[in-house]
Amino acid sequence: MRLPAAERREQLLTVAVDVFASNGFHKTSMNEVAEAAGVTKPVLYQHFASKRALYLELLAEIGAELRDTIAKATADASGPRQQIDLGFTAYFGFIADNVNAFRVLFGDSTRRDEEFADEARRVEASIAELAAELINVEGLSWERRLLLGNGIVGLAEGACRYWVTNDVEVDAATLAAQVSQLAWAGLRGVG
């Protein structure tokens, strides 16, 4: 079926997440992505100049979607405690619904390539900035808030990495509540 260009591009990105998550960047060919998407390789190349371009766009798309999910979830929170709860709930919920996206964004293929790792760091930095904006501690400089925001991102990413890698039996809501409690107890002591 012939799709409009924007829909086709979105479909190709969706399929590419699963293919790259299964095989990694280096072991995945454009032929495999095209075949999984049900298109020819020339159609794939109409949308992405190279496998590297496809992967970089995929990283940026996943990162933007994760950040937007967190931002939307925390936007209407009634206070700092609820912001933390909603932020972690959004983060862990996104990962539960998009395990392959997490594997692509934070997996070995991304970490081993400097350009890909830079993109993953940009995603982490954008989420850390979002977290820092939510840290409202009187007298705490932006730099210190950003430092704590990076700690929160590390806490969430580290928990997710273990959760996904070891297939730990816990639902996203329970994990979010526990990590949120851990973060809240720690942030309450900052001054």
Backbone bond lengths (Angstrom), bond angles and torsions (degrees), N, CA, C in turn:
res aa  C-N    CA-C-N  psi(-1)  N-CA   C-N-CA  omega(-1)  CA-C   N-CA-C  phi
1 M - - - 1.448 - - 1.534 109.25 -
2 R 1.300 116.10 134.58 1.453 121.42 -179.68 1.526 109.38 -84.54
3 L 1.322 115.73 119.82 1.463 121.37 179.28 1.522 109.90 -103.00
4 P 1.328 117.29 152.94 1.462 119.05 170.84 1.537 109.39 -58.45
5 A 1.313 116.47 152.62 1.470 121.44 -173.01 1.532 113.23 -53.50
6 A 1.316 116.64 -45.10 1.471 119.35 -178.26 1.530 111.49 -64.16
7 E 1.318 117.14 -41.01 1.466 120.77 178.43 1.523 110.77 -67.62
8 R 1.329 117.13 -39.96 1.459 120.75 178.64 1.522 110.04 -62.87
9 R 1.321 116.50 -44.48 1.465 120.92 -179.95 1.535 110.31 -59.74
10 E 1.314 116.40 -44.59 1.468 121.26 178.58 1.525 110.72 -62.53
11 Q 1.322 116.30 -42.42 1.462 120.79 178.45 1.525 110.81 -62.25
12 L 1.329 116.96 -41.87 1.465 121.12 179.30 1.527 111.31 -64.20
13 L 1.312 116.81 -40.67 1.469 120.39 177.53 1.522 111.08 -64.48
14 T 1.318 116.76 -42.10 1.470 121.01 179.34 1.519 111.15 -61.43
15 V 1.307 116.40 -46.03 1.466 120.99 179.36 1.533 110.57 -66.62
16 A 1.323 116.93 -41.04 1.465 120.98 -178.06 1.531 112.07 -60.60
17 V 1.323 117.57 -34.21 1.473 120.39 177.68 1.521 109.77 -55.54
18 D 1.310 116.71 -50.21 1.462 120.49 -176.95 1.527 111.92 -66.97
19 V 1.317 117.40 -40.21 1.467 120.60 -178.55 1.530 110.02 -67.55
20 F 1.328 117.44 -46.99 1.471 120.07 179.17 1.528 111.45 -66.68
21 A 1.322 118.11 -36.06 1.466 120.45 178.47 1.522 110.89 -64.32
22 S 1.322 117.17 -35.35 1.464 121.31 -179.20 1.522 112.85 -75.14
23 N 1.324 116.40 -41.30 1.468 120.00 -170.71 1.522 115.04 -111.71
24 G 1.317 118.36 -14.88 1.448 120.75 -173.68 1.520 110.29 82.44
25 F 1.317 115.90 166.03 1.456 120.16 -176.41 1.521 112.36 -64.37
26 H 1.318 117.09 -52.02 1.467 120.93 -172.21 1.523 113.00 -67.28
27 K 1.314 118.04 -33.48 1.467 120.87 -177.57 1.528 112.83 -87.56
28 T 1.317 117.33 -5.06 1.459 121.27 179.68 1.523 109.39 -95.03
29 S 1.309 115.79 134.22 1.467 120.19 176.01 1.525 109.44 -106.50
30 M 1.305 115.12 159.26 1.463 119.74 175.16 1.532 109.95 -63.47
31 N 1.335 116.78 -31.38 1.470 119.95 176.06 1.521 110.68 -59.68
32 E 1.343 116.76 -42.73 1.469 120.46 -179.66 1.525 111.38 -64.54
33 V 1.331 116.72 -41.05 1.464 120.19 178.59 1.527 109.49 -64.71
34 A 1.321 116.78 -47.01 1.468 121.04 -179.86 1.525 110.71 -59.92
35 E 1.324 116.29 -46.71 1.469 120.50 -179.49 1.527 111.06 -61.02
36 A 1.333 116.76 -45.23 1.465 120.40 179.96 1.534 111.27 -63.48
37 A 1.332 116.06 -30.93 1.466 120.31 179.84 1.522 112.61 -85.24
38 G 1.336 116.30 -9.49 1.459 119.74 -179.70 1.509 113.35 74.76
39 V 1.339 115.63 29.85 1.468 120.48 177.99 1.525 108.87 -127.30
40 T 1.307 115.77 170.74 1.461 119.89 175.17 1.524 109.51 -85.40
41 K 1.309 114.68 160.66 1.464 119.16 178.52 1.528 112.09 -60.26
42 P 1.338 119.77 -39.93 1.467 118.52 176.20 1.534 113.72 -59.34
43 V 1.322 117.65 -34.79 1.466 120.17 176.68 1.524 109.59 -64.34
44 L 1.310 116.75 -42.56 1.463 120.84 178.07 1.528 110.38 -60.28
45 Y 1.324 116.66 -43.07 1.466 120.89 -179.80 1.526 112.94 -72.00
46 Q 1.317 118.10 -16.88 1.463 119.86 172.64 1.526 110.88 -67.40
47 H 1.321 115.76 -26.77 1.459 120.69 -177.06 1.531 113.31 -100.08
48 F 1.309 116.85 -28.43 1.467 121.06 -176.82 1.519 109.19 -137.06
49 A 1.313 116.60 126.41 1.467 121.54 -175.05 1.522 112.90 -65.61
50 S 1.339 116.24 -26.10 1.462 119.82 -177.41 1.525 109.35 -160.58
51 K 1.305 115.51 170.18 1.459 120.67 176.01 1.524 109.50 -62.57
52 R 1.319 116.64 -39.72 1.472 121.66 179.04 1.534 110.35 -62.41
53 A 1.323 116.96 -44.16 1.470 120.85 178.87 1.527 110.87 -62.36
54 L 1.308 116.62 -40.81 1.458 121.73 177.24 1.529 110.19 -61.07
55 Y 1.321 116.73 -47.45 1.459 120.95 -177.19 1.531 110.91 -65.52
56 L 1.325 117.00 -41.90 1.463 119.93 179.09 1.530 111.16 -63.47
57 E 1.313 116.32 -41.41 1.463 118.95 177.64 1.522 110.58 -65.76
58 L 1.302 116.50 -37.66 1.456 121.30 177.68 1.526 110.68 -61.17
59 L 1.318 117.18 -45.61 1.467 121.11 178.31 1.530 110.93 -60.19
60 A 1.322 116.00 -45.21 1.468 120.23 -179.90 1.533 110.96 -64.20
61 E 1.317 116.97 -41.93 1.475 121.50 -179.95 1.529 111.14 -63.64
62 I 1.330 116.12 -47.39 1.470 120.09 179.83 1.520 109.69 -60.93
63 G 1.325 116.07 -46.40 1.461 120.67 -179.38 1.516 112.70 -60.68
64 A 1.321 116.41 -44.63 1.467 120.27 179.87 1.522 110.93 -64.77
65 E 1.318 116.32 -40.22 1.471 119.74 179.70 1.533 110.96 -65.74
66 L 1.323 116.80 -41.86 1.470 120.44 178.50 1.524 110.45 -63.84
67 R 1.318 116.98 -47.53 1.468 120.57 -179.53 1.528 110.30 -62.29
68 D 1.328 117.28 -45.00 1.465 120.50 -179.77 1.528 111.46 -62.91
69 T 1.316 116.21 -37.66 1.471 120.39 178.21 1.527 110.31 -60.92
70 I 1.326 116.40 -44.50 1.469 121.10 179.74 1.530 110.61 -67.78
71 A 1.320 116.72 -45.30 1.470 120.93 -178.96 1.523 111.41 -60.21
72 K 1.323 116.81 -44.78 1.467 120.34 179.20 1.524 111.46 -64.46
73 A 1.324 116.32 -39.09 1.468 120.26 -178.05 1.526 112.02 -67.28
74 T 1.316 117.16 -34.78 1.469 120.57 -175.71 1.522 113.49 -92.22
75 A 1.317 117.49 -10.53 1.472 121.44 -172.97 1.523 113.85 -59.79
76 D 1.298 117.61 -38.15 1.461 120.40 -174.70 1.526 112.97 -106.78
77 A 1.316 116.53 19.01 1.471 119.72 -179.81 1.528 109.99 -64.72
78 S 1.310 115.42 146.78 1.464 120.48 -177.05 1.527 112.83 -81.78
79 G 1.318 118.24 -13.22 1.457 121.06 179.66 1.510 111.04 -176.10
80 P 1.328 117.02 -179.90 1.467 121.53 -175.42 1.529 114.43 -59.88
81 R 1.315 116.90 -40.50 1.471 119.61 -179.66 1.525 110.41 -63.06
82 Q 1.315 116.47 -44.07 1.452 119.86 179.72 1.537 110.94 -68.81
83 Q 1.336 117.67 -33.37 1.461 120.57 176.23 1.524 110.70 -60.02
84 I 1.319 115.97 -44.26 1.459 120.34 179.45 1.526 110.18 -64.14
85 D 1.327 115.98 -48.54 1.471 119.66 179.01 1.529 111.59 -57.41
86 L 1.317 116.38 -49.77 1.462 120.62 -177.46 1.523 112.34 -67.52
87 G 1.332 116.20 -35.98 1.463 119.92 178.41 1.517 112.19 -63.91
88 F 1.312 116.51 -48.56 1.467 119.69 178.34 1.525 111.61 -67.45
89 T 1.322 116.85 -37.72 1.468 119.65 177.48 1.521 110.03 -61.18
90 A 1.321 117.04 -43.17 1.469 120.88 178.39 1.529 110.93 -64.62
91 Y 1.330 116.98 -44.23 1.471 121.28 -178.30 1.530 110.66 -61.91
92 F 1.322 116.28 -54.03 1.465 119.71 -176.88 1.529 111.86 -69.40
93 G 1.315 117.04 -33.15 1.461 120.03 175.32 1.521 111.73 -64.47
94 F 1.332 115.85 -41.70 1.458 120.32 177.51 1.528 110.27 -60.73
95 I 1.320 116.43 -44.89 1.468 120.04 -178.89 1.525 110.40 -65.73
96 A 1.325 117.25 -42.58 1.469 119.84 179.15 1.523 111.16 -59.38
97 D 1.323 116.11 -37.90 1.464 120.76 -179.39 1.521 113.37 -83.29
98 N 1.326 116.90 -14.43 1.470 122.04 -173.89 1.529 111.31 -139.57
99 V 1.316 116.80 52.84 1.473 120.99 -177.26 1.525 110.96 -56.46
100 N 1.317 117.42 -41.96 1.458 119.54 -179.49 1.525 111.74 -65.66
101 A 1.313 117.13 -34.14 1.467 120.15 176.36 1.531 109.47 -63.23
102 F 1.325 117.21 -42.06 1.469 120.52 177.15 1.526 110.03 -61.46
103 R 1.326 116.89 -43.86 1.466 120.70 -179.98 1.524 111.55 -61.40
104 V 1.315 116.67 -39.01 1.467 119.57 178.30 1.524 109.97 -69.08
105 L 1.327 117.41 -49.56 1.460 121.52 -174.88 1.523 113.06 -65.39
106 F 1.318 118.01 -39.41 1.459 120.76 -174.00 1.526 113.59 -118.35
107 G 1.320 117.69 12.09 1.452 121.42 -177.11 1.518 114.13 -83.16
108 D 1.320 114.86 179.30 1.457 122.16 -176.51 1.522 113.45 -60.63
109 S 1.320 117.65 -40.06 1.468 120.05 -179.50 1.522 111.35 -59.25
110 T 1.303 116.20 -37.22 1.462 120.87 -179.58 1.522 110.62 -74.89
111 R 1.298 117.23 -42.07 1.472 120.89 -176.60 1.531 113.15 -70.65
112 R 1.318 117.43 -26.38 1.476 120.89 -176.24 1.525 114.25 -82.95
113 D 1.305 116.75 -14.03 1.460 121.42 -178.08 1.530 108.30 -111.45
114 E 1.316 117.61 124.66 1.463 121.00 -173.01 1.534 112.69 -60.38
115 E 1.318 116.99 -42.02 1.465 119.75 -179.60 1.528 110.97 -65.91
116 F 1.315 116.80 -41.30 1.466 120.60 177.79 1.527 110.52 -67.95
117 A 1.325 116.38 -42.04 1.463 120.86 179.29 1.527 110.65 -61.72
118 D 1.339 116.55 -37.60 1.468 120.08 176.48 1.527 110.82 -60.66
119 E 1.319 116.24 -42.21 1.464 119.77 179.39 1.528 110.38 -64.98
120 A 1.327 117.69 -42.27 1.467 120.70 177.51 1.529 110.68 -62.74
121 R 1.326 117.02 -38.43 1.472 120.17 177.48 1.528 110.99 -66.20
122 R 1.334 117.31 -35.64 1.469 120.06 176.45 1.532 110.15 -62.93
123 V 1.313 116.04 -40.49 1.463 119.83 177.64 1.526 109.75 -62.66
124 E 1.323 116.67 -49.01 1.463 120.74 179.36 1.530 110.65 -58.96
125 A 1.326 116.40 -42.69 1.468 120.27 -179.59 1.527 111.21 -63.94
126 S 1.331 117.44 -39.52 1.469 119.64 -179.44 1.525 110.81 -67.12
127 I 1.315 116.97 -36.83 1.464 120.10 178.37 1.529 109.88 -72.82
128 A 1.333 117.12 -37.07 1.467 120.69 176.58 1.529 110.82 -63.30
129 E 1.329 117.22 -38.74 1.469 120.84 176.39 1.521 110.83 -64.02
130 L 1.311 115.99 -41.58 1.461 120.34 177.01 1.524 110.00 -60.39
131 A 1.323 116.91 -45.35 1.469 121.15 178.65 1.530 110.46 -63.54
132 A 1.316 116.69 -42.32 1.475 120.80 -179.11 1.523 111.37 -61.95
133 E 1.332 116.49 -36.78 1.466 120.35 177.79 1.524 111.39 -63.41
134 L 1.315 116.86 -25.59 1.460 121.18 -178.67 1.529 113.10 -88.96
135 I 1.327 116.95 -12.01 1.465 120.39 -179.79 1.526 107.76 -83.66
136 N 1.307 115.65 110.29 1.454 121.23 -175.90 1.528 109.05 -115.15
137 V 1.326 115.06 81.44 1.458 121.08 179.05 1.526 106.89 -116.35
138 E 1.315 116.04 119.54 1.458 121.04 -177.04 1.530 110.97 -56.38
139 G 1.322 115.03 132.13 1.453 121.30 176.73 1.520 114.71 82.98
140 L 1.316 118.08 -2.96 1.461 121.30 -178.87 1.528 108.93 -86.94
141 S 1.316 116.35 123.00 1.463 120.70 -177.68 1.520 110.77 -67.63
142 W 1.344 115.49 162.50 1.463 120.74 176.72 1.515 109.81 -59.24
143 E 1.314 117.04 -42.83 1.474 120.35 -179.11 1.521 111.37 -58.79
144 R 1.325 117.24 -43.03 1.467 121.04 179.17 1.526 111.00 -69.87
145 R 1.321 117.48 -37.55 1.466 120.57 176.81 1.532 109.68 -63.82
146 L 1.328 116.18 -40.42 1.454 120.62 178.46 1.532 110.73 -65.85
147 L 1.314 116.65 -38.00 1.462 120.90 175.84 1.535 110.18 -60.07
148 L 1.321 116.51 -46.29 1.466 120.54 178.34 1.529 110.88 -67.11
149 G 1.328 117.55 -37.04 1.460 121.16 176.38 1.521 111.37 -59.57
150 N 1.330 116.62 -39.87 1.465 120.17 176.68 1.521 111.02 -66.68
151 G 1.328 116.92 -34.99 1.459 119.97 175.68 1.520 111.87 -63.75
152 I 1.325 116.34 -39.79 1.461 120.70 178.53 1.525 110.31 -65.24
153 V 1.332 116.54 -42.16 1.468 120.45 177.93 1.532 109.72 -62.45
154 G 1.328 116.69 -43.39 1.461 120.25 178.23 1.519 112.16 -61.80
155 L 1.316 116.30 -38.88 1.464 121.16 177.93 1.531 110.25 -62.16
156 A 1.317 116.46 -48.17 1.471 120.41 -179.28 1.524 111.03 -66.25
157 E 1.332 116.52 -47.37 1.462 119.47 -178.24 1.523 111.43 -64.29
158 G 1.328 116.95 -42.58 1.461 120.25 179.42 1.517 112.23 -62.71
159 A 1.328 116.42 -42.90 1.467 120.05 177.81 1.529 110.03 -63.37
160 C 1.325 116.63 -42.81 1.474 119.97 179.72 1.523 111.43 -65.81
161 R 1.304 116.67 -41.10 1.470 119.74 -179.92 1.534 109.73 -58.23
162 Y 1.330 116.84 -46.30 1.465 120.58 179.28 1.527 110.37 -66.39
163 W 1.320 116.80 -44.23 1.468 123.14 -179.17 1.524 110.79 -58.48
164 V 1.329 116.96 -48.51 1.466 121.76 -176.96 1.529 111.31 -73.21
165 T 1.317 116.74 -44.66 1.469 120.98 -176.52 1.521 112.21 -65.89
166 N 1.325 116.64 -38.21 1.459 121.02 -175.49 1.523 113.49 -101.82
167 D 1.323 116.60 3.66 1.456 122.42 177.91 1.539 111.08 48.97
168 V 1.335 115.14 49.29 1.462 121.53 -179.70 1.523 108.95 -67.56
169 E 1.321 115.71 133.49 1.461 121.75 -179.21 1.523 110.10 -80.10
170 V 1.312 115.83 89.59 1.458 122.54 173.20 1.523 106.59 -153.20
171 D 1.332 115.54 138.90 1.463 117.73 179.06 1.525 109.83 -80.40
172 A 1.324 115.60 158.72 1.464 121.89 -175.49 1.524 111.98 -59.36
173 A 1.317 117.87 -39.11 1.464 120.97 -177.68 1.528 111.71 -65.92
174 T 1.314 116.66 -41.51 1.468 120.46 178.73 1.523 110.67 -66.68
175 L 1.320 116.22 -45.88 1.469 120.25 178.67 1.522 110.25 -61.24
176 A 1.317 117.36 -43.57 1.466 121.27 179.25 1.529 110.64 -60.92
177 A 1.322 117.04 -43.56 1.468 120.72 -179.58 1.528 111.04 -63.58
178 Q 1.325 117.21 -41.13 1.463 120.38 -178.97 1.528 111.80 -69.62
179 V 1.329 117.09 -44.16 1.468 120.11 179.57 1.527 109.65 -68.97
180 S 1.317 117.21 -36.67 1.458 121.02 176.85 1.526 110.85 -61.06
181 Q 1.321 116.42 -44.16 1.461 120.54 178.13 1.525 110.71 -62.19
182 L 1.314 116.34 -41.90 1.469 121.05 177.73 1.529 110.68 -61.06
183 A 1.332 116.93 -47.25 1.465 121.03 179.88 1.530 111.19 -65.38
184 W 1.327 116.86 -43.82 1.460 120.44 -178.05 1.531 111.05 -63.30
185 A 1.306 116.27 -43.66 1.476 119.24 178.70 1.515 110.52 -61.23
186 G 1.317 117.04 -38.95 1.468 120.72 178.57 1.509 112.53 -70.49
187 L 1.332 117.70 -43.72 1.468 121.08 -178.54 1.529 111.69 -67.69
188 R 1.310 117.26 -30.13 1.471 120.23 179.33 1.519 111.26 -62.28
189 G 1.345 117.02 -25.52 1.465 120.58 -179.32 1.516 113.98 -87.90
190 V 1.340 117.21 -4.21 1.461 120.35 -178.76 1.527 109.66 -80.75
191 G 1.293 114.79 133.38 1.467 117.49 178.08 1.471 112.40 -162.73
